[in-house]
Amino acid sequence: MDGSAKVIVCLRADYNAIKTIKNKKDILEKQGIIILNDYINTKPDVIISPLKNTPEYEIYHDNIKNFNNVIYEDDPDIALFKAIAYPKLDFSHILIGIDPGRLCGYIIMGDGIVINSGKIDCNKIGNVIKEELNKIPYKSKEVILGTGEGWTTAGVSLINNGLPYKMIREDEVAKFMPKTPIFKIFKDKDVRSAMAIALRGSRNWMDH
């Protein structure tokens, strides 16, 4: 991200959209992406349109129908990912890091922006990553898997879901501290490790 904030206005009030925004708002705002629900007093970079046949659509549609920065998408996750990537139609590169252990910590980055993170059973990590990727518009991707305990289970899950991966030894990662400021956002050690694995293992990342 550059020094200026990016403003996304989401005009949806349905439960799924509210849940999506709530889950991702904090981490995005820490990276300079602000999400608001009112465009009247703002100059948004991009607007997420309300769903058709909703009261919000009736209120806002005539006002935004001629704008060229409006995202029309039923799935709220896809809508938000498209808004984050805007004005591009998609992310150039998706980078995924996985730290195996008792649970698999994972992080998903789109063009250097963290767009999701979490922890899941390693035998389900492939399903989770595949489901996420199905909602993210992108041109290329990399999956980087650490060699910690549980990596074989995670590897099988990834392959079973059609996700080839690159492995990196965790003793290499232990010596590596990402330079990117967003590394400091995360407090969970497994998610931080997943980011270090991703950035250390990727050849497409400029800052390592």
Beta strands, then each sheet from edge to edge (+ up, - down):
strand 1: 6-10
strand 2: 33-36
strand 3: 46-48
strand 4: 70-71
strand 5: 91-99
strand 6: 104-110
strand 7: 113-120
strand 8: 138-146
strand 9: 166-168
sheet 1: 2+ 1+ 3+ 4+
sheet 2: 7+ 6- 5+ 8+ 9+
end
